[in-house]
């Protein structure tokens, strides 16, 4: 009797999706039926990293943006005891505990550091806070050459040693059963926060600076670029196996302005990091990026994370075969029925194909998402077989 792993057809993957809790991999046999491979297979390297490189994997690896957060009862309990976000995200023990909460419950294929993209700001002489119900607040917004001159270059080891310590512990705890992910903010997105003074709906201040005093903005962007490249390297040196770059607000730019104020700085970060850490997987996420997909790929990142407004099959075609994709189920789907969630997962995986795909949402998990629906998402995703 000859047996072979379930394989893909030419354009779309052939996969099975079981709702059982078994971790067995099933193998199709020539005489019909299936047999289970042994469960206890040593994992030499996380599946997520293999998928990024285009190696054979049995299913798409899966993790979710904001998988550690307010939808989890265990996180809410910590918030009651430690109401300050900065306290939760700048204390090694709390960072590790919160980062591991979804790992203990769902066993995702990626365990992302619990932190914030604004965490480096204090170390750059930009005072800020994250206030419940209001979000980020920059106490002294930056708008002039003189104010940019006061921004210090970021030294991660000096300013955020808790990040390095937490990543080191996470690597030990997860032990290659999943990839440990770090993350940073992209230069334009960080500049948007510090120029606007926090979150913004219209981005009028950053655009006024860009279009009336571009030299001032470019000077600020250069400082963020150098600093974030160092921060990525620091995270990699302390245990991160992949790092996601969030350029959340770059999609507020027109394509021509993206090419001036975001693309070259993203590319510089990627080039700098790849010189010292050529094997580090770099992921780029920008919400609402449908108009910029081809330009995102020009940054040189290994993975482009698609938001849910882009059809996965179209995104694949536009990005080409060399770039891995991540995503891109609508986070709102997790408010639907379990059958609805299952169908959306299967549709996304079918359109992505079996080549270089990380299953994720198209944005972070929303507050109020039923925890049982997140559990169902992981259960269905991990039962898929190509």
NUNU-869618 format. One record per residue: residue in three letters; y, z, x of N, C-alpha, C in turn. Coordinates in steps of 0.2 Angstrom, whole numbers, padded with zeros to 4 digits, always signed. Last residue first. Example, Ala and Ser with C-alpha at 12.3 -4.5 7.8 and 13.67 -1.06 7.14 Angstrom:
# NUNU-869618
SER-0011+0035+0064-0005+0036+0068+0000+0039+0064 ALA-0028+0039+0066-0022+0039+0062-0016+0039+0066 
This chain:
# NUNU-869618
UNK+0104+0018-0017+0105+0010-0016+0099+0007-0017 UNK+0104+0031-0028+0101+0027-0023+0102+0020-0023 UNK+0112+0045-0034+0112+0038-0034+0108+0036-0028 UNK+0113+0059-0034+0107+0056-0036+0106+0049-0036 UNK+0126+0062-0031+0121+0063-0026+0114+0061-0027 UNK+0133+0058-0043+0134+0055-0037+0129+0056-0031 UNK+0128+0068-0052+0126+0061-0053+0127+0057-0046 UNK+0132+0080-0045+0125+0079-0047+0124+0072-0048 UNK+0146+0078-0045+0143+0078-0039+0135+0077-0040 UNK+0149+0077-0059+0151+0072-0055+0147+0072-0048 UNK+0145+0090-0063+0141+0084-0065+0143+0078-0061 UNK+0155+0098-0057+0147+0099-0055+0143+0093-0057 UNK+0165+0094-0064+0165+0092-0057+0158+0093-0054 UNK+0161+0099-0076+0162+0092-0076+0162+0090-0068 UNK+0162+0113-0074+0156+0110-0075+0156+0102-0075 UNK+0176+0114-0073+0172+0115-0067+0165+0112-0068 UNK+0188+0104-0081+0182+0108-0082+0177+0108-0075 UNK+0204+0104-0075+0198+0100-0075+0192+0105-0076 UNK+0215+0112-0072+0212+0112-0079+0206+0108-0080 UNK+0223+0100-0061+0223+0107-0064+0220+0107-0071 UNK+0213+0087-0055+0219+0089-0059+0218+0096-0061 UNK+0209+0081-0039+0207+0084-0045+0213+0088-0049 UNK+0219+0068-0032+0216+0074-0032+0214+0077-0039 UNK+0213+0051-0034+0219+0056-0033+0215+0063-0033 UNK+0202+0044-0037+0208+0040-0035+0214+0044-0033 UNK+0188+0052-0030+0193+0051-0035+0198+0047-0032 UNK+0174+0045-0021+0179+0050-0022+0183+0048-0028 UNK+0162+0038-0010+0164+0040-0017+0169+0046-0017 UNK+0165+0027+0003+0165+0034+0002+0167+0035-0006 UNK+0157+0013+0010+0160+0016+0004+0159+0024+0004 UNK+0150+0003+0018+0156+0006+0020+0160+0009+0014 UNK+0141-0006+0006+0144-0006+0013+0150-0002+0013 UNK+0136-0007-0007+0133-0002-0002+0136-0002+0005 UNK+0149-0009-0019+0144-0011-0015+0141-0006-0010 UNK+0159-0006-0028+0161-0005-0020+0155-0008-0016 UNK+0154-0009-0040+0159-0013-0038+0160-0012-0030 UNK+0145+0002-0041+0142-0005-0041+0148-0010-0039 UNK+0153+0013-0040+0148+0012-0035+0146+0005-0035 UNK+0160+0012-0052+0164+0012-0046+0159+0010-0040 UNK+0150+0013-0062+0154+0007-0061+0158+0006-0055 UNK+0145+0026-0059+0141+0020-0058+0145+0013-0058 UNK+0157+0033-0063+0154+0033-0056+0150+0027-0055 UNK+0158+0030-0077+0163+0028-0072+0161+0028-0065 UNK+0146+0035-0082+0147+0027-0082+0153+0025-0077 UNK+0148+0048-0080+0142+0045-0076+0143+0037-0076 UNK+0159+0051-0088+0159+0052-0081+0154+0048-0077 UNK+0153+0048-0100+0158+0044-0098+0159+0045-0091 UNK+0143+0058-0101+0141+0051-0101+0146+0047-0098 UNK+0151+0069-0101+0147+0068-0096+0144+0061-0095 UNK+0168+0065-0107+0161+0068-0108+0157+0066-0102 UNK+0183+0069-0098+0179+0065-0103+0172+0068-0103 UNK+0189+0074-0087+0191+0077-0094+0186+0074-0099 UNK+0187+0065-0077+0183+0072-0077+0185+0076-0083 UNK+0196+0055-0078+0189+0054-0081+0185+0061-0081 UNK+0207+0058-0071+0207+0060-0078+0200+0059-0082 UNK+0205+0053-0059+0203+0060-0060+0203+0062-0067 UNK+0196+0038-0058+0202+0041-0061+0200+0048-0062 UNK+0188+0034-0043+0187+0036-0050+0193+0039-0052 UNK+0185+0027-0031+0192+0028-0034+0192+0029-0041 UNK+0185+0031-0014+0188+0031-0020+0183+0029-0025 UNK+0187+0021+0001+0186+0027-0002+0189+0027-0009 UNK+0181+0008+0012+0185+0010+0006+0182+0017+0004 UNK+0182+0001+0028+0179+0005+0023+0183+0007+0018 UNK+0185-0015+0034+0188-0009+0032+0184-0005+0027 UNK+0179-0028+0035+0179-0023+0041+0182-0016+0039 UNK+0180-0036+0024+0173-0033+0025+0174-0027+0031 UNK+0195-0034+0014+0190-0038+0018+0184-0033+0020 UNK+0204-0031+0005+0204-0027+0011+0200-0031+0016 UNK+0202-0039-0007+0208-0039-0003+0208-0036+0004 UNK+0189-0035-0010+0191-0042-0009+0197-0042-0004 UNK+0191-0021-0013+0186-0024-0008+0188-0031-0006 UNK+0200-0022-0024+0202-0019-0018+0197-0021-0012 UNK+0191-0028-0034+0197-0032-0031+0200-0029-0025 UNK+0182-0018-0035+0180-0024-0033+0186-0028-0030 UNK+0191-0007-0040+0187-0007-0034+0185-0013-0031 UNK+0207-0010-0046+0200-0011-0047+0196-0011-0041 UNK+0219+0003-0045+0216-0003-0041+0209-0004-0043 UNK+0222+0015-0050+0225+0009-0053+0223+0003-0050 UNK+0216+0025-0042+0212+0023-0048+0215+0017-0052 UNK+0218+0021-0025+0219+0026-0031+0216+0022-0037 UNK+0207+0021-0010+0211+0017-0016+0212+0022-0021 UNK+0209+0023+0007+0207+0026+0001+0211+0023-0005 UNK+0202+0014+0020+0208+0014+0015+0206+0018+0009 UNK+0197+0018+0036+0196+0019+0029+0202+0018+0025 UNK+0201+0017+0049+0195+0015+0047+0193+0014+0040 UNK+0218+0009+0052+0213+0015+0050+0206+0012+0049 UNK+0227-0001+0055+0221+0000+0060+0217+0006+0058 UNK+0237-0005+0047+0238+0001+0051+0233+0002+0057 UNK+0233-0015+0039+0236-0017+0046+0237-0011+0050 UNK+0229-0009+0027+0224-0011+0032+0227-0013+0039 UNK+0241-0009+0021+0238-0002+0023+0233-0004+0028 UNK+0243-0022+0018+0248-0019+0023+0245-0012+0026 UNK+0234-0024+0008+0233-0028+0014+0237-0025+0020 UNK+0240-0015-0002+0234-0014+0001+0233-0017+0007 UNK+0252-0014-0009+0252-0013-0002+0246-0013+0001 UNK+0251-0013-0023+0255-0018-0020+0255-0019-0013 UNK+0243-0001-0025+0240-0008-0026+0244-0014-0023 UNK+0245+0012-0023+0246+0007-0017+0244+0000-0018 UNK+0246+0024-0029+0250+0019-0032+0251+0013-0027 UNK+0245+0035-0015+0244+0034-0022+0249+0028-0024 UNK+0237+0032+0000+0244+0032-0003+0243+0030-0010 UNK+0227+0037+0014+0228+0037+0006+0235+0037+0005 UNK+0216+0033+0027+0223+0033+0024+0223+0032+0017 UNK+0206+0040+0039+0207+0038+0032+0214+0038+0030 UNK+0197+0039+0054+0204+0040+0051+0204+0036+0044 UNK+0185+0046+0064+0187+0042+0058+0193+0044+0055 UNK+0185+0045+0081+0187+0049+0076+0188+0044+0070 UNK+0182+0038+0092+0177+0038+0087+0179+0042+0081 UNK+0193+0039+0101+0191+0032+0098+0186+0032+0093 UNK+0204+0048+0105+0198+0050+0101+0196+0043+0097 UNK+0214+0042+0113+0210+0049+0115+0204+0050+0111 UNK+0217+0031+0107+0216+0031+0114+0213+0037+0116 UNK+0218+0034+0093+0212+0030+0095+0211+0030+0103 UNK+0230+0040+0093+0224+0044+0092+0218+0041+0094 UNK+0239+0029+0095+0239+0035+0099+0232+0039+0099 UNK+0235+0021+0084+0235+0019+0091+0234+0024+0096 UNK+0239+0029+0073+0232+0027+0074+0231+0025+0081 UNK+0253+0031+0075+0249+0037+0075+0241+0035+0076 UNK+0257+0017+0075+0258+0021+0081+0253+0027+0081 UNK+0254+0015+0061+0251+0011+0066+0251+0015+0073 UNK+0264+0023+0055+0257+0024+0054+0253+0021+0060 UNK+0275+0016+0060+0274+0023+0062+0267+0025+0061 UNK+0275+0003+0054+0275+0004+0062+0273+0011+0064 UNK+0274+0007+0040+0269+0004+0043+0269+0005+0051 UNK+0287+0013+0036+0281+0017+0036+0276+0013+0041 UNK+0299+0006+0037+0300+0013+0038+0293+0017+0037 UNK+0296-0008+0037+0301-0005+0042+0300+0002+0043 UNK+0286-0011+0028+0285-0013+0034+0290-0011+0040 UNK+0292-0005+0017+0286-0002+0020+0285-0004+0027 UNK+0302-0015+0015+0304-0008+0017+0298-0004+0020 UNK+0294-0025+0010+0298-0026+0016+0300-0020+0019 UNK+0288-0019-0002+0284-0021+0004+0288-0022+0010 UNK+0298-0004-0006+0296-0011-0007+0292-0013-0001 UNK+0292+0013-0008+0295+0008-0004+0293+0001-0007 UNK+0284+0021-0014+0290+0021-0017+0294+0015-0014 UNK+0273+0022-0006+0273+0017-0011+0279+0017-0016 UNK+0275+0033+0002+0276+0026+0004+0276+0021-0001 UNK+0271+0045-0003+0277+0043-0006+0279+0036-0003 UNK+0259+0049+0003+0260+0049-0004+0266+0045-0007 UNK+0250+0047+0014+0257+0044+0014+0259+0043+0006 UNK+0240+0056+0023+0242+0056+0016+0249+0053+0017 UNK+0225+0054+0032+0233+0053+0033+0235+0052+0025 UNK+0211+0063+0036+0215+0059+0031+0222+0059+0032 UNK+0199+0063+0049+0206+0065+0047+0209+0060+0042 UNK+0184+0069+0054+0188+0064+0051+0194+0067+0049 UNK+0180+0080+0060+0176+0074+0062+0179+0068+0059 UNK+0187+0094+0068+0188+0089+0062+0184+0083+0065 UNK+0187+0103+0079+0181+0102+0075+0182+0097+0069 UNK+0197+0103+0088+0195+0109+0086+0190+0109+0080 UNK+0201+0090+0091+0199+0094+0096+0195+0101+0094 UNK+0206+0086+0078+0199+0083+0081+0196+0087+0087 UNK+0217+0093+0078+0212+0095+0073+0205+0092+0075 UNK+0224+0087+0089+0223+0094+0089+0217+0096+0084 UNK+0226+0074+0084+0222+0076+0090+0220+0083+0090 UNK+0234+0077+0073+0228+0074+0072+0223+0075+0078 UNK+0245+0082+0080+0242+0086+0075+0235+0083+0074 UNK+0250+0071+0088+0247+0077+0091+0243+0081+0086 UNK+0254+0063+0077+0248+0061+0081+0245+0067+0085 UNK+0264+0071+0072+0258+0070+0068+0252+0067+0072 UNK+0274+0070+0082+0271+0076+0081+0264+0076+0077 UNK+0277+0056+0083+0274+0060+0089+0270+0066+0087 UNK+0281+0055+0069+0276+0051+0072+0272+0054+0078 UNK+0292+0064+0068+0286+0065+0064+0280+0061+0067 UNK+0301+0057+0077+0299+0064+0078+0292+0066+0074 UNK+0302+0045+0070+0299+0045+0077+0297+0052+0079 UNK+0309+0049+0059+0302+0046+0058+0299+0046+0065 UNK+0321+0052+0064+0317+0057+0061+0310+0055+0061 UNK+0326+0040+0068+0325+0045+0073+0321+0051+0070 UNK+0326+0033+0056+0321+0031+0061+0320+0036+0067 UNK+0337+0039+0050+0330+0040+0047+0325+0038+0052 UNK+0347+0035+0058+0346+0042+0057+0338+0043+0055 UNK+0347+0021+0057+0345+0024+0063+0344+0032+0063 UNK+0350+0019+0043+0343+0018+0045+0342+0021+0052 UNK+0360+0023+0033+0360+0025+0040+0353+0025+0043 UNK+0358+0015+0022+0365+0016+0024+0365+0019+0031 UNK+0344+0015+0019+0348+0009+0018+0355+0009+0020 UNK+0340+0028+0021+0336+0022+0024+0341+0016+0024 UNK+0348+0036+0014+0348+0037+0021+0345+0030+0024 UNK+0345+0031+0001+0352+0031+0003+0352+0031+0011 UNK+0331+0035+0001+0333+0028+0001+0340+0027+0003 UNK+0332+0049+0001+0329+0046+0006+0331+0038+0007 UNK+0339+0050-0012+0342+0052-0005+0339+0049+0001 UNK+0331+0045-0022+0338+0042-0020+0341+0044-0014 UNK+0319+0047-0027+0319+0046-0020+0326+0043-0018 UNK+0315+0050-0040+0319+0044-0039+0320+0042-0032 UNK+0309+0063-0040+0307+0057-0045+0309+0051-0043 UNK+0302+0073-0027+0308+0069-0030+0305+0064-0035 UNK+0301+0089-0018+0298+0083-0022+0304+0080-0026 UNK+0313+0093-0006+0307+0094-0010+0304+0088-0013 UNK+0324+0087+0000+0324+0094-0001+0318+0097-0005 UNK+0325+0074+0004+0326+0076-0003+0326+0083-0004 UNK+0321+0076+0018+0328+0073+0016+0330+0075+0008 UNK+0309+0082+0017+0314+0085+0021+0321+0082+0019 UNK+0301+0072+0010+0302+0079+0008+0308+0083+0011 UNK+0302+0061+0017+0305+0061+0010+0306+0068+0008 UNK+0296+0064+0029+0303+0063+0029+0306+0063+0022 UNK+0283+0064+0025+0286+0070+0027+0294+0070+0027 UNK+0282+0050+0022+0281+0055+0016+0284+0062+0018 UNK+0284+0044+0034+0288+0043+0029+0288+0048+0023 UNK+0273+0050+0042+0280+0051+0044+0284+0050+0038 UNK+0260+0058+0032+0262+0053+0036+0270+0053+0037 UNK+0251+0074+0035+0256+0070+0031+0258+0064+0035 UNK+0233+0076+0038+0241+0077+0040+0245+0072+0035 UNK+0218+0084+0039+0222+0080+0036+0229+0081+0038 UNK+0200+0085+0042+0206+0088+0042+0211+0083+0039 UNK+0183+0088+0037+0189+0084+0037+0195+0088+0038 UNK+0167+0088+0042+0172+0092+0042+0179+0088+0042 UNK+0153+0081+0034+0158+0080+0039+0164+0085+0037 UNK+0138+0091+0032+0143+0087+0029+0148+0086+0035 UNK+0129+0096+0041+0126+0094+0034+0131+0090+0030 UNK+0135+0101+0052+0134+0094+0052+0130+0092+0046 UNK+0139+0114+0049+0133+0113+0054+0130+0105+0053 UNK+0146+0123+0042+0144+0117+0039+0138+0114+0043 UNK+0150+0133+0051+0147+0134+0045+0143+0128+0042 UNK+0155+0126+0062+0149+0130+0063+0146+0131+0057 UNK+0166+0120+0056+0161+0116+0059+0154+0120+0060 UNK+0173+0131+0052+0170+0126+0047+0165+0122+0050 UNK+0177+0136+0064+0173+0140+0060+0169+0135+0055 UNK+0186+0126+0068+0180+0128+0072+0175+0131+0068 UNK+0195+0126+0058+0191+0120+0058+0185+0122+0063 UNK+0201+0139+0060+0198+0138+0054+0193+0132+0055 UNK+0207+0137+0073+0202+0142+0072+0198+0141+0066 UNK+0217+0127+0069+0211+0126+0074+0206+0131+0074 UNK+0225+0134+0060+0221+0128+0058+0216+0127+0063 UNK+0230+0145+0067+0225+0146+0062+0221+0140+0060 UNK+0240+0140+0075+0233+0141+0078+0228+0143+0073 UNK+0252+0133+0074+0247+0133+0068+0240+0135+0071 UNK+0260+0133+0085+0263+0134+0079+0258+0136+0073 UNK+0253+0131+0097+0258+0136+0097+0260+0138+0090 UNK+0245+0120+0094+0242+0126+0096+0247+0132+0096 UNK+0255+0110+0089+0250+0114+0085+0247+0120+0087 UNK+0271+0108+0091+0265+0110+0096+0260+0114+0091 UNK+0282+0095+0087+0277+0100+0085+0272+0101+0090 UNK+0299+0095+0092+0292+0092+0092+0287+0097+0091 UNK+0312+0100+0081+0308+0101+0087+0301+0097+0086 UNK+0327+0096+0075+0320+0096+0073+0316+0096+0080 UNK+0340+0094+0078+0338+0101+0078+0330+0101+0077 UNK+0343+0081+0077+0342+0083+0084+0339+0090+0084 UNK+0344+0080+0063+0338+0077+0066+0337+0080+0073 UNK+0357+0085+0062+0352+0089+0059+0345+0086+0062 UNK+0364+0075+0069+0364+0082+0071+0359+0086+0069 UNK+0363+0064+0060+0360+0064+0067+0359+0071+0070 UNK+0358+0070+0043+0363+0068+0049+0359+0068+0055 UNK+0350+0076+0034+0353+0070+0032+0358+0067+0038 UNK+0338+0088+0028+0341+0084+0034+0344+0077+0032 UNK+0339+0104+0019+0338+0096+0020+0341+0093+0025 UNK+0334+0118+0021+0340+0115+0024+0338+0107+0025 UNK+0323+0122+0013+0329+0126+0013+0335+0122+0016 UNK+0313+0113+0003+0315+0113+0010+0322+0116+0010 UNK+0299+0118-0007+0307+0118-0006+0308+0118+0001 UNK+0286+0112-0017+0289+0113-0010+0296+0113-0011 UNK+0284+0120-0033+0282+0116-0028+0286+0117-0021 UNK+0286+0127-0045+0291+0123-0042+0289+0118-0037 UNK+0275+0135-0048+0279+0132-0053+0284+0127-0051 UNK+0277+0144-0033+0273+0142-0039+0277+0140-0045 UNK+0283+0136-0019+0284+0140-0024+0280+0139-0030 UNK+0282+0135-0002+0279+0131-0008+0279+0137-0014 UNK+0296+0133+0009+0291+0137+0006+0288+0132+0000 UNK+0304+0130+0026+0301+0128+0019+0297+0134+0016 UNK+0313+0125+0040+0311+0131+0035+0309+0128+0028 UNK+0310+0117+0053+0312+0115+0046+0309+0120+0042 UNK+0305+0118+0066+0312+0121+0065+0314+0118+0058 UNK+0292+0115+0067+0297+0109+0069+0304+0111+0067 UNK+0285+0125+0062+0284+0124+0069+0289+0118+0071 UNK+0287+0122+0048+0290+0128+0051+0290+0127+0059 UNK+0279+0110+0046+0287+0110+0046+0290+0116+0049 UNK+0265+0109+0045+0268+0109+0052+0276+0110+0052 UNK+0263+0110+0031+0261+0116+0035+0265+0115+0042 UNK+0264+0100+0023+0270+0102+0025+0269+0108+0030 UNK+0251+0097+0018+0254+0092+0023+0261+0095+0026 UNK+0241+0111+0019+0246+0107+0015+0249+0102+0020 UNK+0224+0117+0016+0230+0117+0020+0235+0113+0016 UNK+0207+0117+0019+0212+0120+0014+0219+0121+0018 UNK+0198+0104+0025+0202+0110+0027+0207+0111+0021 UNK+0184+0097+0017+0191+0096+0019+0194+0103+0020 UNK+0169+0091+0019+0172+0098+0018+0179+0098+0021 UNK+0159+0079+0012+0164+0081+0016+0167+0087+0014 UNK+0148+0079+0003+0147+0076+0010+0153+0077+0014 UNK+0146+0095-0006+0149+0088-0005+0147+0086+0002 UNK+0140+0106-0013+0137+0103-0007+0140+0096-0007 UNK+0144+0114-0024+0143+0107-0025+0139+0104-0019 UNK+0146+0128-0019+0144+0126-0026+0141+0119-0027 UNK+0149+0128-0005+0144+0132-0008+0141+0130-0015 UNK+0159+0119-0006+0153+0117-0002+0148+0122-0004 UNK+0170+0125-0013+0166+0119-0016+0160+0117-0012 UNK+0172+0136-0003+0170+0137-0010+0167+0131-0013 UNK+0177+0132+0009+0170+0132+0008+0167+0134+0001 UNK+0190+0134+0009+0188+0127+0010+0180+0127+0009 UNK+0191+0147+0006+0193+0143+0001+0190+0136+0002 UNK+0187+0153+0018+0184+0155+0012+0185+0149+0007 UNK+0196+0147+0028+0189+0146+0028+0185+0147+0021 UNK+0208+0153+0023+0207+0145+0024+0200+0144+0024 UNK+0205+0166+0024+0206+0164+0018+0205+0156+0018 UNK+0204+0168+0038+0199+0170+0034+0199+0167+0027 UNK+0217+0163+0043+0211+0160+0045+0205+0161+0040 UNK+0231+0159+0033+0226+0165+0035+0219+0162+0037 UNK+0238+0150+0027+0240+0151+0034+0236+0157+0037 UNK+0235+0148+0014+0234+0142+0018+0236+0144+0026 UNK+0239+0160+0008+0232+0158+0007+0230+0152+0012 UNK+0252+0160+0011+0248+0166+0014+0241+0163+0013 UNK+0257+0149+0004+0257+0149+0012+0253+0155+0015 UNK+0255+0153-0009+0251+0148-0006+0251+0148+0001 UNK+0254+0170-0014+0258+0165-0010+0254+0160-0007 UNK+0245+0179-0021+0249+0174-0025+0253+0169-0021 UNK+0231+0185-0019+0236+0182-0014+0240+0177-0017 UNK+0225+0189-0030+0225+0194-0025+0231+0191-0020 UNK+0225+0177-0038+0228+0183-0041+0229+0188-0035 UNK+0219+0168-0029+0226+0167-0030+0229+0174-0034 UNK+0206+0172-0030+0209+0173-0024+0217+0173-0025 UNK+0203+0168-0043+0203+0175-0041+0206+0177-0035 UNK+0204+0154-0042+0209+0158-0046+0209+0165-0044 UNK+0193+0151-0035+0200+0151-0031+0205+0154-0035 UNK+0183+0154-0044+0183+0158-0038+0190+0157-0034 UNK+0186+0144-0054+0187+0151-0055+0187+0155-0049 UNK+0194+0129-0050+0188+0133-0048+0190+0141-0050 UNK+0206+0122-0051+0201+0121-0057+0195+0126-0056 UNK+0213+0124-0039+0215+0129-0045+0210+0128-0051 UNK+0202+0121-0026+0208+0122-0029+0208+0125-0036 UNK+0194+0109-0017+0195+0117-0016+0202+0118-0020 UNK+0196+0096-0019+0190+0099-0022+0190+0107-0021 UNK+0206+0088-0017+0208+0094-0020+0202+0097-0023 UNK+0196+0074-0017+0202+0077-0015+0204+0082-0019 UNK+0178+0076-0015+0184+0075-0019+0190+0078-0016 UNK+0164+0066-0008+0168+0072-0008+0174+0071-0013 UNK+0150+0058-0004+0154+0059-0009+0158+0066-0007 UNK+0141+0043+0002+0143+0050+0003+0149+0051-0002 UNK+0131+0032-0007+0138+0033-0005+0139+0040-0004 UNK+0114+0032+0000+0119+0032-0006+0126+0033-0003 UNK+0108+0030+0012+0104+0030+0006+0108+0030-0001 UNK+0115+0019+0024+0114+0026+0021+0111+0025+0014 UNK+0117+0011+0039+0113+0011+0033+0113+0019+0030 UNK+0134+0010+0044+0127+0011+0046+0123+0011+0039 UNK+0148+0009+0044+0144+0003+0041+0136+0004+0042 UNK+0155+0019+0048+0154+0014+0053+0150+0008+0050 UNK+0156+0026+0036+0162+0023+0038+0160+0018+0043 UNK+0142+0031+0035+0145+0026+0030+0151+0022+0033 UNK+0142+0040+0046+0138+0034+0046+0140+0029+0041 UNK+0151+0050+0040+0153+0046+0046+0149+0040+0047 UNK+0143+0054+0029+0150+0051+0028+0152+0047+0034 UNK+0132+0060+0034+0131+0054+0031+0138+0050+0030 UNK+0133+0068+0050+0135+0068+0043+0134+0061+0040 UNK+0118+0068+0060+0126+0067+0060+0127+0066+0052 UNK+0106+0072+0059+0108+0072+0066+0116+0071+0065 UNK+0096+0081+0049+0102+0077+0049+0106+0078+0055 UNK+0079+0081+0046+0085+0083+0050+0090+0079+0050 UNK+0072+0083+0030+0074+0078+0035+0080+0081+0039 UNK+0064+0089+0019+0066+0092+0025+0067+0087+0031 UNK+0057+0081+0009+0064+0084+0008+0067+0086+0015 UNK+0048+0066+0011+0049+0073+0013+0056+0075+0012 UNK+0049+0054-0002+0049+0056+0005+0050+0063+0006 UNK+0039+0051-0016+0045+0055-0013+0044+0056-0006 UNK+0036+0035-0023+0034+0041-0020+0040+0045-0017 UNK+0035+0025-0038+0038+0028-0032+0035+0034-0030 UNK+0029+0009-0045+0030+0017-0045+0034+0019-0039 UNK+0020-0004-0036+0023-0001-0042+0024+0007-0041 UNK+0014-0008-0025+0010-0008-0030+0013-0005-0037 UNK+0025-0007-0016+0023-0014-0018+0018-0014-0024 UNK+0037+0006-0020+0031+0003-0017+0029-0003-0020 UNK+0052+0013-0016+0049+0009-0020+0043+0006-0017 UNK+0056+0030-0014+0054+0024-0011+0050+0020-0016 UNK+0068+0043-0016+0063+0039-0018+0062+0033-0015 UNK+0071+0059-0008+0073+0051-0009+0067+0048-0011 UNK+0075+0074-0016+0070+0069-0013+0073+0063-0013 UNK+0082+0084-0022+0085+0081-0016+0080+0076-0013 UNK+0083+0087-0039+0079+0086-0033+0083+0082-0028 UNK+0089+0088-0051+0092+0092-0046+0088+0091-0039 UNK+0091+0073-0061+0087+0079-0059+0091+0082-0053 UNK+0097+0062-0065+0100+0068-0066+0096+0074-0065 UNK+0098+0047-0055+0094+0052-0058+0098+0058-0059 UNK+0100+0031-0053+0104+0037-0054+0100+0042-0058 UNK+0097+0018-0040+0095+0022-0046+0099+0028-0047 UNK+0104+0002-0036+0103+0009-0035+0100+0012-0041 UNK+0108-0012-0028+0103-0010-0033+0102-0002-0031 UNK+0125-0017-0026+0119-0013-0024+0114-0012-0030 UNK+0130-0034-0026+0130-0028-0029+0124-0024-0027 UNK+0127-0046-0019+0134-0044-0020+0135-0037-0022 UNK+0112-0046-0015+0117-0049-0011+0124-0046-0012 UNK+0105-0029-0017+0105-0037-0018+0111-0039-0015 UNK+0098-0016-0007+0103-0019-0011+0102-0027-0012 UNK+0083-0006-0010+0088-0010-0006+0093-0013-0010 UNK+0073+0008-0007+0077+0004-0012+0082+0001-0009 UNK+0062+0007+0006+0067+0010+0003+0070+0005-0002 UNK+0044+0002+0004+0051+0001+0007+0056+0005+0003 UNK+0027+0001+0007+0033+0004+0003+0039+0003+0007 UNK+0011-0005+0004+0017-0005+0008+0022-0002+0003 UNK-0006+0000+0004+0000+0000+0000+0006+0000+0004 
